[in-house]
Amino acid sequence: MSGKTAMAIFHFAYTFNFESFHLALRKKVVQNGEINLLHLQQEAKSVVDNSSDELKKVLSNIKYDKVWLDDPDRDGSQAYLWFTIMLASAFNPAPSLSNKSVSVKKEITS
């Protein structure tokens, strides 16, 4: 390729159960109808601290950085990142469509 670099773009696909994720999250971080941001932050930290190898891959894929768990201004402005961590912990990898599978091929061509 005479001096040119080949580059591939990868897309990652995951599924999750919306209802069970939100039910479990509400039990952990909602008190008296309000989100307790400190609990959300603590839960996200616990998820990261106890992450499996598979979850570590997911976190890497979404460009997780340890500063996500900080709250430098003490205003909860990082809460969307804590939520993202919690959501990532519920992800299940979707099957790759790049793997040639008879059942996928039949499904696509039917």
C-alpha distances in whole Angstrom, upper triangle without the diagonal:
4,6,6,7,8,12,15,18,21,25,28,31,34,38,41,45,46,49,50,47,49,53,51,50,53,55,54,53,56,60,62,60,58,54,55,52,53,53,49,48,50,48,45,45,47,44,41,43,44,40,39,36,35,36,34,31,32,33,30,28,31,30,34,35,38,39,40,43,45,47,47,50,52,51,49,46,44,46,43,41,43,43,40,40,43,41,38,41,42,38,37,34,33,32,28,28,24,27,28,32,34,36,34,33,36,37,34,35,39
4,6,9,11,14,18,21,24,27,30,34,37,41,44,48,49,52,52,50,52,55,54,53,56,58,56,56,58,62,64,62,60,56,57,54,54,55,51,50,51,50,47,47,48,46,43,45,46,43,41,38,37,39,36,33,35,35,32,31,33,32,35,36,39,40,41,44,46,48,48,50,53,52,51,48,45,47,45,42,45,45,42,42,45,44,40,43,44,41,40,37,37,35,32,31,28,30,32,35,38,40,37,36,40,41,38,39,42
4,7,10,13,16,20,23,26,29,33,36,39,42,46,47,51,51,48,50,53,52,50,54,56,54,53,56,59,62,60,57,54,54,51,51,52,49,47,49,48,44,44,46,43,40,43,44,40,40,36,36,37,34,31,33,33,30,28,30,29,33,33,36,37,38,41,42,45,45,47,49,49,48,45,42,44,42,39,42,43,39,40,43,41,38,41,42,39,39,36,36,35,31,31,28,31,32,36,39,41,38,37,41,41,38,39,43
4,6,9,13,16,19,23,26,29,32,36,39,43,44,47,47,45,47,50,49,47,51,53,51,50,53,56,59,56,54,51,51,48,49,49,46,44,46,45,42,42,44,41,38,41,41,38,37,34,33,34,32,29,30,31,27,26,28,27,30,31,34,35,36,39,40,43,43,45,47,47,45,42,40,42,39,37,40,40,36,37,40,38,35,38,39,36,36,33,33,32,28,28,25,28,29,33,36,38,35,34,38,38,35,36,40
4,6,10,13,16,20,22,26,29,33,36,40,40,44,44,41,43,47,45,44,47,49,47,47,49,53,56,53,51,48,48,45,46,46,43,41,43,42,38,38,40,37,35,37,38,34,34,30,30,30,28,25,26,27,23,22,24,23,27,28,31,32,32,36,37,40,40,42,44,44,42,39,37,39,36,34,36,37,33,33,36,35,32,35,36,33,32,29,29,29,25,25,22,25,27,30,34,35,32,32,35,35,33,34,38
4,7,10,13,17,20,23,26,30,33,37,38,42,42,39,41,44,43,42,45,47,46,45,48,51,54,52,50,46,47,44,45,45,41,40,42,41,37,37,39,36,34,36,36,33,32,29,28,29,27,24,25,26,22,20,23,22,26,27,31,32,32,35,37,40,40,42,44,44,42,39,36,38,35,33,35,35,32,32,35,33,30,33,34,30,30,26,26,25,22,22,19,21,23,27,30,31,28,28,32,32,29,31,34
4,7,10,13,16,20,23,27,30,33,34,38,38,35,38,41,40,38,42,44,42,42,44,48,50,48,46,43,43,40,41,41,38,37,38,37,33,34,36,33,30,33,33,30,29,26,25,25,24,21,21,22,19,17,19,19,22,24,28,29,29,32,34,36,37,39,41,40,38,35,33,34,31,29,32,32,28,28,31,29,26,29,30,27,27,23,23,23,19,19,17,20,22,25,29,30,27,27,30,30,27,29,33
4,6,10,13,16,20,23,26,30,31,35,35,32,35,38,37,36,39,41,40,39,42,45,48,46,44,40,41,39,40,39,36,35,37,35,32,32,34,31,29,31,31,28,27,24,22,23,22,18,19,20,17,15,17,18,21,23,27,28,28,31,33,35,36,38,40,39,37,34,31,32,29,27,30,30,26,26,29,27,24,26,27,24,23,20,20,19,16,16,13,16,19,22,25,26,23,23,27,26,24,26,29
4,7,10,13,17,20,23,27,28,31,32,29,31,35,34,33,36,38,37,36,38,42,45,42,40,37,38,35,37,36,33,32,34,32,29,30,31,28,26,29,30,26,25,23,21,21,20,17,16,18,15,12,14,15,19,21,25,26,25,28,31,33,34,36,37,36,34,31,28,29,26,24,27,26,22,23,26,24,21,24,24,21,21,18,17,17,14,14,13,16,19,22,25,25,22,22,26,25,22,25,28
4,7,10,13,17,20,24,25,28,28,26,28,31,31,30,33,35,34,34,36,40,42,40,38,35,36,33,35,34,30,30,31,29,26,28,29,25,24,27,27,23,22,19,17,18,17,14,13,15,13,10,12,14,17,20,23,25,24,26,29,31,33,35,36,35,32,30,27,27,24,22,25,24,20,21,23,21,18,20,21,17,17,14,14,14,11,12,11,14,17,19,23,23,20,21,24,23,21,24,27
4,7,10,14,17,20,21,25,25,23,25,28,28,27,30,32,31,31,33,37,39,37,35,32,33,31,33,32,28,28,30,27,24,26,27,24,23,26,26,22,21,19,16,16,17,13,12,14,13,9,11,13,16,20,23,24,22,25,28,30,32,34,34,33,30,28,25,25,22,20,23,21,18,19,21,18,15,18,18,15,15,12,11,12,10,11,11,14,17,19,22,21,18,20,23,21,19,22,25
4,7,10,13,17,18,22,22,20,22,25,24,24,27,29,28,28,30,34,37,34,33,30,31,29,30,29,25,25,27,24,22,23,24,20,20,23,22,19,18,16,13,13,14,11,9,12,11,8,9,12,15,18,21,23,21,23,26,28,31,32,33,32,29,27,24,23,20,19,20,19,15,16,18,15,12,15,15,11,11,8,8,10,9,11,12,14,17,18,21,21,18,20,23,21,20,23,25
4,7,10,14,15,19,19,17,20,23,22,22,25,27,26,27,29,32,35,32,31,28,30,28,30,28,25,25,27,24,21,24,24,20,20,24,23,19,18,17,14,14,15,13,10,13,14,10,11,15,17,20,23,25,22,24,27,29,32,33,33,32,29,27,24,23,20,19,20,18,15,16,17,14,11,14,13,9,9,6,5,8,8,10,12,14,17,17,20,19,16,18,21,18,18,21,23
4,7,11,12,16,15,14,16,19,19,18,22,23,23,24,26,29,32,29,29,26,27,26,27,25,22,23,24,21,19,22,21,18,18,21,20,17,16,16,12,12,14,12,9,12,14,11,12,15,16,20,22,24,21,23,26,28,31,32,32,31,27,26,23,22,19,18,18,16,13,14,14,11,9,11,9,6,5,4,5,9,10,12,15,16,19,19,21,19,17,20,22,19,19,23,24
4,7,9,12,12,11,14,16,16,17,20,21,21,22,24,28,30,27,27,24,26,25,27,25,22,23,24,21,19,22,22,18,19,23,21,18,17,18,14,13,16,15,12,15,17,15,14,18,19,22,24,26,23,24,27,29,32,33,32,31,27,27,24,22,19,19,19,16,14,15,14,10,10,11,8,6,5,6,6,10,12,14,17,18,20,19,22,19,17,21,22,19,20,23,24
4,6,9,9,8,10,13,13,13,16,18,18,19,21,24,26,24,24,21,23,23,24,22,19,21,22,18,17,20,20,16,18,21,19,17,17,18,15,13,17,16,13,15,18,16,16,19,19,22,24,25,22,23,26,27,31,32,30,29,25,25,23,20,18,18,17,14,13,13,12,8,9,9,6,5,6,9,10,13,16,18,21,21,24,23,25,22,20,24,25,22,23,26,27
4,6,6,6,9,10,11,12,14,16,17,18,19,23,24,22,23,21,23,23,25,22,19,22,22,19,18,22,21,18,20,23,21,19,19,21,18,16,20,20,16,18,21,20,19,22,22,25,26,27,24,24,28,28,32,33,31,30,26,26,24,21,19,19,18,15,15,15,13,10,12,11,8,8,9,12,13,16,19,21,24,24,26,25,27,24,22,26,26,23,24,28,28
4,6,5,6,9,10,11,12,14,16,16,17,20,22,19,20,18,20,20,23,20,18,20,21,18,18,21,21,18,21,24,22,20,21,23,20,18,21,21,18,19,22,20,19,22,22,25,26,27,23,23,26,27,30,31,29,27,24,24,22,19,17,18,17,13,13,15,12,9,12,12,9,10,12,15,15,19,21,23,26,27,29,28,29,26,25,28,29,25,26,30,29
4,5,5,6,9,10,11,12,14,15,15,18,20,17,18,17,20,21,23,20,18,21,22,18,19,22,22,19,22,25,23,22,23,25,22,20,24,24,21,22,25,24,22,25,24,27,28,29,25,25,28,28,32,32,30,28,25,25,24,20,19,20,19,15,16,17,14,12,15,14,11,13,15,18,18,21,24,26,29,30,32,30,32,28,27,31,31,27,29,32,31
4,6,5,6,8,10,11,12,14,15,18,20,18,19,17,19,20,22,19,17,20,20,16,17,20,19,17,20,22,20,19,20,22,20,18,22,22,19,20,24,23,22,25,23,26,27,28,24,24,27,27,31,32,30,28,25,25,24,20,19,20,18,15,16,16,12,11,14,12,9,12,13,17,18,21,24,26,29,29,32,30,32,29,27,31,31,28,30,33,33
4,6,5,6,9,10,11,12,13,17,19,17,17,15,17,17,19,16,14,16,17,13,14,17,16,14,17,19,18,17,18,20,18,15,19,20,16,17,21,20,18,21,20,23,23,24,20,20,23,24,28,28,26,25,21,22,20,17,16,16,14,11,12,12,9,7,10,9,7,10,12,15,17,20,23,25,28,29,31,30,32,29,28,31,32,29,30,34,33
4,5,5,6,9,10,10,11,14,16,14,14,12,14,15,17,15,13,16,17,14,14,18,17,16,19,21,20,19,21,23,21,18,21,22,19,19,23,22,20,23,21,24,24,24,21,20,23,23,27,27,25,23,19,20,19,15,14,16,14,11,12,13,10,9,13,12,10,13,15,19,20,24,26,28,31,32,34,33,35,32,30,34,35,31,32,36,35
4,5,5,6,9,10,10,13,15,13,14,13,15,17,18,15,14,17,18,14,16,19,18,17,20,22,21,21,22,25,23,20,23,25,22,22,26,25,23,26,24,26,26,27,23,22,25,25,29,29,27,25,22,23,22,18,18,19,16,14,16,16,12,12,15,14,12,15,17,21,22,26,28,31,34,34,36,35,37,33,32,36,36,33,34,38,37
4,5,5,6,9,10,13,16,14,15,13,14,15,16,13,12,15,15,11,13,16,15,13,17,19,17,17,19,22,20,18,21,22,20,20,24,24,22,24,22,24,24,25,21,20,23,23,27,28,25,24,21,22,20,17,17,18,15,12,15,14,10,11,14,12,10,14,16,20,22,25,28,30,33,33,36,35,37,34,33,36,37,34,35,39,38
4,5,5,6,8,11,14,13,12,10,11,12,13,10,9,12,12,9,11,14,13,12,15,17,17,17,19,22,20,17,20,22,19,18,22,22,20,22,20,22,21,22,18,17,20,20,24,24,22,20,17,19,17,13,14,14,11,9,12,12,8,9,12,11,10,14,17,20,22,26,28,31,33,34,37,36,38,35,34,37,38,35,36,39,39
4,5,5,5,8,11,9,9,8,10,12,14,11,10,14,14,12,13,17,16,16,19,21,20,20,23,26,24,21,24,25,22,22,26,26,23,25,23,25,24,24,21,19,21,21,25,25,22,20,17,19,18,14,15,17,14,11,15,15,11,12,16,15,14,17,20,24,25,29,31,34,36,37,40,39,41,38,36,40,40,37,38,42,41
4,6,6,8,11,11,11,10,11,13,14,11,11,14,14,11,14,17,15,15,19,20,19,20,22,26,24,22,24,26,24,23,27,27,25,27,25,26,25,25,22,20,23,22,26,26,23,22,19,22,20,17,18,19,16,14,17,16,13,14,17,16,15,19,21,25,27,30,33,35,38,38,41,40,42,39,38,41,42,39,40,44,43
4,6,9,12,12,11,9,9,11,11,7,8,11,10,8,11,13,12,12,16,17,16,18,20,23,23,20,22,24,22,21,25,25,23,25,22,23,22,22,19,17,19,19,23,23,20,20,17,19,18,14,16,16,13,12,15,14,11,13,16,14,14,18,21,24,27,30,32,35,37,38,41,40,42,39,38,42,43,40,41,44,44
4,7,10,10,8,6,5,7,8,5,5,9,9,8,11,13,13,14,16,18,18,19,22,25,24,21,23,25,22,21,25,25,23,24,21,22,21,21,18,16,17,17,20,20,17,16,13,16,15,12,13,15,11,10,14,14,11,13,16,15,16,19,22,25,28,31,33,36,38,39,42,41,44,41,39,43,44,41,41,45,45
4,7,6,5,4,6,9,11,8,9,12,13,12,14,17,17,17,20,22,22,23,26,29,27,24,26,28,25,24,28,28,25,27,24,25,24,24,21,19,20,19,22,22,19,17,15,17,17,13,15,17,14,13,16,17,14,16,19,18,18,21,24,28,30,33,36,38,40,41,44,43,45,42,41,44,45,42,43,46,46
4,5,5,6,7,10,11,10,11,14,15,14,17,19,19,20,23,24,24,25,28,32,31,27,29,32,29,27,31,32,29,30,27,28,26,26,23,21,22,20,24,23,19,18,16,19,19,16,18,20,17,16,20,20,17,19,23,22,21,25,28,31,33,37,39,42,44,45,48,47,49,46,44,48,49,45,46,50,49
4,6,8,9,13,15,13,15,18,18,18,20,23,23,24,26,28,28,29,32,35,34,31,33,35,32,31,34,35,32,33,31,31,30,29,26,24,25,23,26,25,21,20,18,21,22,19,20,23,20,19,23,23,21,22,26,25,24,28,31,34,36,39,42,44,47,47,50,49,51,48,46,50,50,47,48,51,51
4,7,9,12,15,14,14,17,18,18,20,22,23,23,26,28,28,28,31,34,33,29,32,33,30,29,33,33,30,31,29,30,29,28,25,23,24,22,26,24,21,19,17,20,20,17,18,21,19,17,21,22,19,20,24,23,23,26,29,32,33,37,39,41,44,45,48,47,49,45,44,47,48,44,45,48,48
4,6,9,12,11,11,14,16,16,17,20,21,21,24,25,26,27,30,33,31,28,30,32,29,27,30,31,27,29,26,27,26,25,22,20,21,19,22,20,17,15,13,16,17,14,15,18,16,15,18,20,17,19,22,22,22,25,28,31,33,37,39,41,43,44,47,46,49,46,44,47,48,45,45,49,48
4,6,9,8,8,11,13,12,14,16,17,18,20,22,23,23,26,29,28,24,26,28,25,23,27,27,24,25,23,23,22,21,18,17,18,16,19,18,15,13,11,13,14,10,12,14,12,11,15,16,14,15,19,19,19,22,25,28,30,34,36,38,40,41,44,44,46,43,41,45,46,43,43,47,46
4,6,5,6,9,10,11,12,14,15,17,19,20,21,22,26,28,28,24,25,28,25,23,26,27,24,25,22,22,21,20,17,15,16,14,17,16,13,12,10,13,13,10,13,15,12,12,16,16,14,17,19,19,20,23,26,29,32,35,37,40,42,43,46,45,48,45,43,47,48,45,45,49,49
4,5,5,6,8,10,10,12,14,15,17,18,20,21,24,27,26,22,23,26,23,21,24,25,22,22,19,19,17,16,14,12,12,10,14,13,10,9,6,10,9,7,10,11,9,10,13,14,13,15,18,18,19,22,25,28,30,34,36,38,40,41,44,44,47,45,42,46,47,44,44,48,48
4,5,5,6,9,10,11,12,14,15,16,18,20,23,26,26,22,23,26,24,21,24,26,23,23,19,19,17,16,14,11,11,10,13,13,10,10,8,12,11,9,13,13,10,12,15,14,14,17,19,18,20,23,26,29,32,35,37,40,41,42,46,45,48,46,44,47,49,46,46,50,50
4,5,5,6,8,10,10,12,14,15,16,18,21,24,24,20,22,24,22,20,23,25,22,23,19,19,17,17,15,12,13,13,16,17,14,14,11,14,13,10,13,14,10,11,14,13,12,15,17,16,18,21,24,27,30,33,35,38,40,40,44,43,46,44,42,45,47,44,44,48,48
4,5,5,6,9,10,11,12,14,15,16,19,22,22,18,19,22,19,17,20,22,19,20,16,17,15,15,12,10,12,12,15,16,13,13,10,12,10,7,10,10,6,7,11,10,8,12,14,13,15,18,21,24,26,30,32,35,36,37,41,40,43,41,39,42,44,41,41,45,45
4,5,5,6,9,10,11,12,14,15,19,21,21,17,18,21,19,16,19,21,18,18,14,14,12,12,9,7,8,9,12,14,11,12,9,11,9,7,10,9,6,8,11,10,10,13,14,14,16,19,22,25,27,31,32,35,37,38,41,41,44,42,40,43,45,42,42,46,47
4,5,5,6,9,10,10,12,14,18,20,21,17,18,21,19,17,20,22,20,20,16,16,13,14,12,9,10,11,15,16,14,15,12,15,12,11,14,12,9,11,13,11,11,14,15,14,17,19,23,25,28,32,33,36,38,38,42,42,45,43,41,44,46,43,44,47,48
4,5,5,6,9,10,10,12,15,18,18,15,16,19,17,15,19,20,18,19,15,16,14,15,13,10,13,14,18,19,17,17,14,16,13,11,13,12,8,9,12,9,8,11,13,11,13,16,19,22,25,28,30,33,35,35,39,38,41,39,37,41,42,40,40,44,45
4,5,5,6,9,10,10,14,16,16,12,13,16,14,12,15,17,15,15,12,12,11,12,9,7,11,12,16,18,16,16,13,14,11,10,11,9,5,7,9,6,6,9,10,9,12,14,18,20,23,26,28,31,32,33,36,36,39,38,36,39,41,38,38,42,43
4,5,5,6,9,10,14,16,17,13,13,16,15,13,15,18,16,16,12,12,9,11,9,6,10,12,15,18,16,17,14,16,12,12,13,11,8,11,12,9,9,13,13,11,15,17,20,22,25,28,30,33,34,35,38,38,41,40,38,41,43,41,41,45,46
4,5,5,6,8,12,15,16,13,13,17,16,14,17,19,18,18,14,15,12,14,13,10,13,16,19,21,19,20,17,19,16,15,16,14,11,13,13,10,10,13,13,11,14,16,19,21,25,28,29,33,34,34,38,37,41,39,37,41,42,40,41,44,45
4,6,5,6,9,12,12,9,10,13,12,11,14,16,15,16,12,13,12,15,13,11,14,17,20,22,21,21,18,19,16,14,15,13,10,11,11,7,7,10,9,7,10,13,15,18,21,24,26,29,30,30,34,34,37,35,33,37,39,36,37,41,41
4,5,5,9,11,12,8,8,12,11,9,11,14,13,13,10,10,9,12,11,9,13,16,19,21,20,21,18,19,15,15,15,12,10,12,11,8,9,12,10,9,13,14,16,18,22,24,25,29,30,30,34,34,37,36,34,37,39,37,37,41,42
4,6,9,12,13,11,10,14,14,12,14,17,17,16,13,13,11,14,13,11,14,17,20,23,21,23,20,21,18,17,18,15,13,15,15,11,12,15,14,12,15,17,19,21,24,27,28,32,32,32,36,36,40,38,37,40,42,40,40,44,45
4,7,10,11,9,10,13,14,12,15,17,18,18,15,15,14,17,16,14,17,20,23,26,24,26,23,24,20,19,20,17,15,16,16,12,12,15,13,10,14,15,17,19,23,25,27,30,31,31,34,34,37,36,35,38,40,38,39,42,43
4,7,8,6,6,10,10,9,12,14,14,15,12,14,13,16,15,14,18,21,24,26,25,26,23,24,20,19,19,16,14,15,14,10,11,13,11,8,11,12,14,15,19,21,23,27,27,27,31,31,34,33,31,34,36,35,35,39,40
4,5,5,6,9,10,10,12,14,15,16,15,16,16,20,18,18,21,24,27,30,29,30,26,27,23,22,22,19,17,18,16,13,13,15,12,9,12,12,13,14,18,19,21,25,25,25,28,28,31,30,29,32,34,33,33,37,38
4,5,5,6,9,10,11,12,15,15,14,16,16,20,19,19,23,26,28,31,31,31,28,28,24,24,23,20,19,20,18,15,16,16,13,11,14,13,13,13,17,18,19,23,23,22,26,26,29,29,27,30,33,32,32,35,37
4,5,5,6,9,10,11,13,14,14,16,17,21,19,20,23,26,29,32,31,31,28,28,24,23,22,19,18,18,16,13,14,14,11,9,11,10,9,9,13,14,16,19,20,19,23,23,26,25,24,27,29,28,28,32,33
4,5,5,6,8,10,11,12,11,14,14,18,16,16,20,23,25,28,27,27,24,24,20,19,18,15,15,15,12,10,11,11,7,6,9,8,9,10,14,16,17,21,22,22,25,26,29,28,26,29,31,29,30,33,35
4,5,5,6,9,10,10,9,11,12,16,14,15,19,22,24,27,27,27,24,24,20,20,19,15,15,16,13,11,13,13,10,9,13,12,13,13,16,18,19,22,23,23,27,27,31,30,28,31,33,32,32,35,37
4,5,5,6,9,10,10,13,14,18,16,18,21,24,26,29,29,29,26,25,21,22,20,17,17,17,14,12,14,14,10,11,13,11,12,11,14,16,16,19,19,19,23,24,28,27,25,28,30,29,29,32,34
4,5,5,6,9,9,12,14,17,15,16,20,22,25,27,27,27,24,23,19,19,17,14,14,14,11,10,12,11,7,8,10,8,9,9,12,14,15,18,19,20,23,24,27,26,24,27,29,27,27,31,32
4,5,5,6,5,8,10,13,11,13,16,19,21,24,24,24,21,20,16,16,15,11,12,13,9,7,10,10,7,9,12,10,13,13,16,18,18,22,22,23,27,28,31,30,28,30,33,31,31,34,36
4,5,5,6,8,11,14,13,15,18,21,22,25,26,26,23,22,18,19,17,14,15,16,13,11,14,14,11,12,15,13,15,14,17,19,18,21,21,22,26,27,31,30,28,30,33,31,31,34,36
4,5,8,11,14,16,15,17,20,23,24,27,27,27,24,22,19,19,17,14,16,16,12,12,15,13,10,13,14,12,13,12,14,16,15,18,18,20,23,25,28,28,25,27,30,28,27,31,33
4,6,9,12,14,12,14,17,20,21,24,24,24,20,19,15,16,13,11,13,13,9,9,12,11,9,12,14,12,14,13,15,18,18,20,21,22,26,27,31,30,27,29,32,30,29,32,34
4,6,10,11,10,13,16,18,20,22,23,23,20,18,15,16,14,11,13,14,11,11,14,14,11,14,17,15,17,17,19,21,20,23,23,25,29,30,33,33,30,32,35,33,32,35,37
4,7,9,7,10,12,15,17,20,20,20,18,16,13,14,12,9,10,12,9,8,12,12,10,12,15,15,17,17,20,23,22,25,26,27,31,32,35,34,32,34,37,35,34,38,39
4,5,6,8,10,13,14,18,18,19,17,16,12,14,14,10,11,14,12,10,14,15,13,15,18,18,21,21,24,26,26,29,29,30,34,35,39,38,35,38,41,39,38,41,43
4,5,6,8,11,13,16,16,18,16,15,12,14,14,11,11,14,13,11,14,16,15,15,19,19,22,23,26,29,29,32,32,33,37,38,41,40,38,41,43,41,41,44,46
4,5,5,9,9,13,14,15,13,12,9,12,13,10,11,14,13,12,15,17,16,18,21,22,25,25,28,31,31,34,34,36,39,40,44,43,40,43,45,43,42,46,47
4,6,8,10,13,13,14,11,10,7,9,9,6,7,10,10,9,12,14,13,15,18,19,22,23,25,29,29,32,32,34,37,38,42,40,38,40,43,40,40,43,45
4,7,9,12,12,13,10,11,7,9,10,8,7,10,11,9,12,14,14,15,18,19,23,24,27,30,31,34,34,36,39,40,43,42,39,42,45,42,42,45,47
4,6,9,9,11,9,10,7,10,12,10,9,13,14,13,15,18,18,18,22,23,26,28,30,34,34,37,38,39,43,43,47,45,43,46,48,45,45,49,50
4,6,5,7,6,7,6,8,11,10,10,13,15,15,16,19,20,20,23,25,28,30,32,36,36,39,40,42,45,46,49,47,45,48,50,47,46,50,51
4,6,8,9,9,9,12,14,13,14,17,18,18,20,22,23,24,27,28,31,33,35,38,39,41,42,44,47,48,52,50,47,50,52,50,49,53,54
4,5,8,8,9,12,14,14,15,18,19,20,21,23,24,26,28,30,33,35,37,40,41,43,44,46,49,50,53,52,49,52,54,51,50,54,55
4,6,8,9,11,14,14,14,16,19,19,20,22,24,24,27,29,32,34,37,40,41,43,44,46,50,50,53,51,49,52,54,51,50,54,55
4,5,8,9,12,13,13,15,17,18,19,21,23,24,26,28,31,33,35,39,40,42,43,45,49,49,52,50,47,50,52,49,48,52,53
4,5,5,9,10,10,11,14,15,15,17,19,20,22,24,28,30,32,35,36,39,40,42,45,45,48,46,44,47,48,45,45,49,49
4,5,7,9,10,11,13,15,16,17,19,21,22,24,27,29,31,34,35,37,38,40,44,44,47,45,42,45,47,44,43,47,48
4,6,5,7,9,10,11,13,14,16,17,19,21,24,26,28,31,32,34,35,37,41,41,44,42,40,43,45,42,41,45,46
4,5,5,6,8,10,11,12,14,15,17,19,23,24,26,30,31,33,35,37,40,40,43,41,38,41,43,40,40,43,44
4,5,5,6,9,10,10,12,14,16,17,20,22,24,27,28,30,32,34,37,37,40,38,35,38,40,37,36,40,41
4,5,5,6,9,10,10,12,15,15,19,20,22,26,27,29,30,32,35,36,39,37,34,37,39,37,36,40,41
4,5,5,6,9,10,11,13,15,18,20,23,26,27,30,32,33,36,37,40,38,35,38,40,37,37,41,42
4,5,5,6,9,10,11,13,17,19,21,25,26,28,30,31,35,35,37,35,33,36,38,35,35,38,39
4,5,5,6,9,10,11,14,16,18,22,23,25,27,28,31,32,35,33,30,33,35,32,32,36,37
4,5,5,6,9,10,14,15,18,22,23,26,27,28,32,32,35,33,31,34,36,33,33,37,38
4,5,5,7,9,13,15,18,22,23,26,28,29,32,32,35,33,31,34,36,33,33,37,37
4,5,5,7,11,13,15,19,21,23,25,26,29,29,32,29,27,31,32,29,29,33,34
4,5,5,9,10,13,17,18,21,23,24,27,27,30,28,26,29,31,28,28,32,33
4,6,9,11,14,18,19,23,24,25,28,28,31,29,27,30,32,29,30,34,35
4,7,10,13,16,18,21,23,24,27,26,29,26,25,28,30,27,28,31,32
4,6,9,12,15,18,20,20,23,23,25,23,21,25,26,24,24,28,29
4,6,9,12,15,17,17,20,19,22,20,18,22,23,21,22,26,26
4,6,9,12,14,14,17,17,20,18,16,19,21,19,20,23,25
4,6,9,12,12,14,14,17,15,13,16,18,16,16,20,21
4,6,9,8,11,10,13,12,10,13,15,14,14,17,19
4,5,6,9,10,13,13,10,12,15,14,13,17,19
4,5,7,8,11,11,8,9,12,11,10,13,16
4,6,9,12,13,10,11,14,14,13,15,18
4,6,10,11,9,10,13,14,13,15,18
4,7,9,7,7,11,12,11,13,16
4,5,5,6,8,10,10,12,14
4,6,5,6,8,10,10,12
4,5,5,6,9,10,10
4,5,5,6,9,10
4,5,5,6,8
4,6,5,6
4,6,5
4,6
4
